[in-house]
Amino acid sequence: MENKLRNFVKKVAALFAVAVFLLSSLAMGGFIAPVSAQQAPQIVTTQNSTLLYTPSMPVWNIFNPSSLIDAQATNDVPLMYYDRMNNVFLPGLAAGISEYPQNSSFILYLRKGLSWYNGSAAMPFSAWDVYAQFYIGAKVYSWYAPYLNASKIKVINNYTIEFTLNTWAPTVPDLMLTSDIATPWYLWKSWVTKLQAMNSTEAAAQGTAIEQYNQPPWFIGPYYVTVSPPYVVWHLDPQNLLNAWATVFPYHTWQDYNPEFIIWYTGGNGQTMNAILAGQVTWSTVSFSASQIGVLKSAGQDVMLAPAFWGPELTINPGLYPLNYTQVRLALEYAFNRTEACDAWNAPGERWLY
């Protein structure tokens, strides 16, 4: 009887401890861990190209033209997100911005408590990471020229960074805000130090060497990435890091983070279609042909056609008659109401025509 009572007390104590943990987690703004990997659906999406990868390739280097970062194979977070429907910016790595047109400057206020992660270790995100990316971009590759000079980027503190432009242009801060940040300071500090001692001509000559720098994979987002061709796999960060990301992406208020998902580089449209028909793909955004769409529909697949308006501009050849006449080209300019076009389409990039 005494043993049964002791076991009962232990069970009650254990349940009480769990309840206290859950309540304290919610009170601190944390969130309950998602369902187990066994319960969660396996998510597989596709890229209709071939994945070229070896560990010796600089694919995590944002300055490399073949970077997987540019191919959207990572979840590195931008400073802010642009809401096209409401024409406003939403917080990302940066919590806010102050603009001072009279001084041709703006200040970014970065979030505290976020971390880089490589699958086994973490290090804090800071303004120095942002500084490294824009300093190298401006000094070596003339990013945002003629408005931005590397020498006019200033770290005020670990979570505040100031940019002073050569002349004020309201769209330049907007364009910079949507940049993904992929330059951990400790990996790029030596390059920044080297470039600070160079003039612009000497720095520009370092472009090829910087592009070939094989940066180890570190990620700033709720997921870290591994690569095993033809697959890129996103893995969920540990719970202690997710607690911080939950303030940026509060998915825990309405759904669980999926433990992992796979990007499958199929090699092309035909291979993607076959994978869908075989039930190996969760979803895919593909420019299928009309005949391929017919095959998918006949197999019972749900195909949603999205209207897309690409190339919202008129391209002309001024060497051909009558476009070789300045008066004709001016007449075309006057014929289009650019503001009305922006209001009508509200498409990516259109807002910069204002």
N, C-alpha and C positions, 0 to 999 in steps of 0.2 A: 504494500500500500504506500509506504514511504517513497519507494522508487518511482511509482506512477505519479505521485504528487510532485516529486522533483522534476520529472520529465515534462509534466504539464506546465510547471512554472518556467522551465527553460523555453518551451514553445511560445508562451505568452511574452516572455522577455524578447525573444527573437522577433516576433511580430511587431512589438512595440518599437524596437530599434529600426526596423524597416520603415514603419510609419513616420518616425522622427526624421529619418534620412530623406524621405520623399517630401515631407513638408518643408524641411530646411532647404532642400534643393529648389523647390518652387519659390520659397521666400527670398532666396538670394538671386532669383532670376535664372537659375539653371533649368535643365530640362531632363525628363526621364529618358533613359537610354532607349533607342529604337528597338523594334522587334529583332529577333535573332536572324542571322544570315540564312538559317534554314527556313525561316518563315517568309522572309522577304522575297519578292519575285526577282529573278535575274534579269537585269536590264542590259540589252545589247542594241546598240545603234551602229550606223555604218558611215564610213568615209569611202567614196567611190574612187579611190586611188590606191597606189601601191605604197606601203610603208617601207621607206629606206632607213634602216637604223643599224648602227653598231655602237657599242659603248664608247668608242673613240671619236664619234662624231659630235660636234658642238651643238646638239639639238636643243639644249636648254639655254642657249645663249641668245638673248632677244635681239642682238645686233646681227646675227647670222641669217642670211636670206632663206636658209633651209630649216630654220628653227621650228620645232614642233609647237612652240608657243604661238607662233604666227599661224600655224595650221589649226589652231583651236583644239589641240590635243591636251591642253592643260586647263586648269581652272584658276589660274592666277587672276586676282581680283583687281579691277581698275580703281583709280582714285575715287571716281563717282560714276554713276550710271545715268544715262540720258533717257528720260521718259518722253518718248516721241508724241504720245497722245496729249500730254499736258504741257509740253515744252518746258520742262523743269529738270533739274538734276537731283538725283537721289544719292544719299551717302553710300560710300563703299569703304575703301581704306581711309578716305578722308571724311570727316564728319561735317565739314563745312568750309566755306571760302569767304574771304573778305576782299573786295576789289577797291582799289584806290586809283581811279583813272587820272586824277590830278597829279599823281606821282608815277604814273605808268607802271603800277605794281599791283600784285595780288598776293595774299597769304593763304596757305592751306593749313587747316587744322586737322591733324591725323588722329585716328582712333588709338587709344591705349589698350594694351592687353592682348593684341593680336600677335601671332607667332608664325615664323617660317617652320616648315617641317619636312624632313627627308625620309620618313618611314621609321626612323629610330631615334632621332634627336630633334630638339626644338631650339630656336633662338628668336629673341624678340624682334618684331618689326619696328622700324623707327624712321625718322625723317632722313637719316643718312642713306637709307636704301633708295629713297626717291631722289635724293641729291645725286647719287652715283649714276642713275639712269639718265637723268636730264643733263648732267654735266658732260658725260661722255657723248650723248646724242648731239648736244650743241657744239662741243669743242671739236669733235672728230667728223660728224656727219652733217653739221650745219642744220640741225633740226630747228624748225620754225624761224629760219632766217628770212628776212633781216631783223626780226623782232627780238629774238632771244640770243643773249650772249652767255656763255658758261660762267664768266666772271661775275655776272650779276645774279647768280643763284646763291641764296644765303640760308644756312640752317640756323634758325633762331634758338631752338632747343630740340630735344629728341622727338617732339611731336608737332613741331611748327616749322614750316619752310616758306621762305619768301622768294618770289620771282619778280625782278624788275625788268621790264621790257625797254628796248631802245626807243620805242614810241608806242603809245597805247593803241591796241586793236582789240575790241571786245570779244572777237571770235577766237583769239589765240588761247586765252585761259580755258574757254569752253572745249576746244580741241584737245588741249593737254589733259583736261580732267578725265577724259574717257580712256586714257592710256593705262594698259596693264603694267603693273610693276613686277619686274622679274630679275632684279639686281640686288641680292643681299650684299650689304656693305662690306662684310668681311671678305667676300670673294672678289670684290671689285676695287677695294681701297687702294691696292698697289697700283692698279691702272690709273686711277684718278690722281694719285700722287705723282706718277710719272708724267701724266699729261699736264699737270699744273705747272711744270717746269718748262713746257714747250710753247712755242708760238703757234699760231693757227696753221701755218704750212707744215710744220713738223708734226703737229697733232693729226692732221688729215692723212699724213703718210702712214699712220699707225692703224688705219681702218682695216686692212686685210688681217693684220695680226690679231686685232681685237675680235674680228669675226671668227677666227680660228681657235679662240680661247675655249677650251672644253670645260665649261662650268659644270660642277657637280649638280645633280638635280635637287633643288630645294623649291618648295611650293608654298605660296601664300594664299590659302583658301581652305575650305572645309575638307578637301580631299588631297591626298598625295598620289603620285602617279608612278606606275611601273610599266615597262615596255617589254613585250615578248612578241615580235612580229608573227602574224599580222595584227596583233592586238595591242591596244593601249588600255590599261586598266586603271580606273580611279578607285582608290581605297579610302574609306572614311577615316578621318583623323581620330586619335584617341579622345575619350570623353572630356578630359580636362581642357583640351584645346577647343573642342566643340562648344564648350560652355561660353567661350569668348566669341566664337563665330555666330552663336545664336543671337547675339545682339545685332549682328549685321544681317543675317539671314534667319529670321525667326520661324523657320519651318516647323519647329516643335509645337507651335500654337495651332497647327491644323493638319500636319502630317509628319511622318518620320523621315529622317534621312535614310536613304537606301544604303546598305553597307558597302556596296561597290557597284560599278557598272562598267561595261566594256565598249570600247570603240573599235570596231572591226574594219580594218582597211581591206575591203573586198577585192579591189583591183579594177572595178568598173561597174557600169549599170547592169550588165547581164548577170554578173556574179551576185550582185545585190538582189536582183529579182529572184534568182534561184534560191538564195538564202531565205528570202521572205516566204517563198512558196514552200520551203522545207520547214518553216516554223522556227527558224534559228535567229530571227531578228525581232526585237520588240517594236521598234519603229525606225523609219528612215525618211529623210528628206532628200528626194532624188528628182532629177529632171528626166523622167522616163519618157519614152516615145509613146505615141498614141497606141501603137500595137502592143507595147509592153503593158500599158495601163489596161488594155482590153484583156490580156492574159491574166493579170492580177485580179481584175474584177470577176472574170469567169471562174476563178478559183475561190471566190468568196472573200477576197481581201477587200478591206475598206480603203479606198483611195480618195483622199481629200485634195482637190485641186485648189491651189492658192493663187489668186490673182497677183501678178507681180508687174511692177512698172519700173523697168531698169533703164538706165541711161536717160535721165530726165533732161536732156539737152539736145540741141540741134547741131549736128556736125556738118560743116560745109567745107568745100574746097575753093578757097579764094582765087585759085588759078583758072577756074572754069567760068565761061560766060553763062549768065550775066553776073555771077557772084564775084567776078573780078572788078566790078564797079563798086566803089566805096558807098555811093548813094543807095545801091540795092542792099548792101549789108546793113546800112543804117536803118533802112526801111524795115528790115526783118527785126532789128533790135526794138524799134518802136512798136512793132506789131504784137509783141508778147508782154503781158502784164506779169512780171515775175512775182510780185507779192501775191497776186491772185492764184498763181500756179502753186506757190508754197502753201497757201491756205487750203487749196483743193486737195493736194496729194499728201502733205505732211509726211513725206518720205524721208528716209535716212539721208542726211546731207543737204536736204533742200533748205533747211533753215539758214544755211550759211549764205544763201543768195540775197538775204534781206540787206 
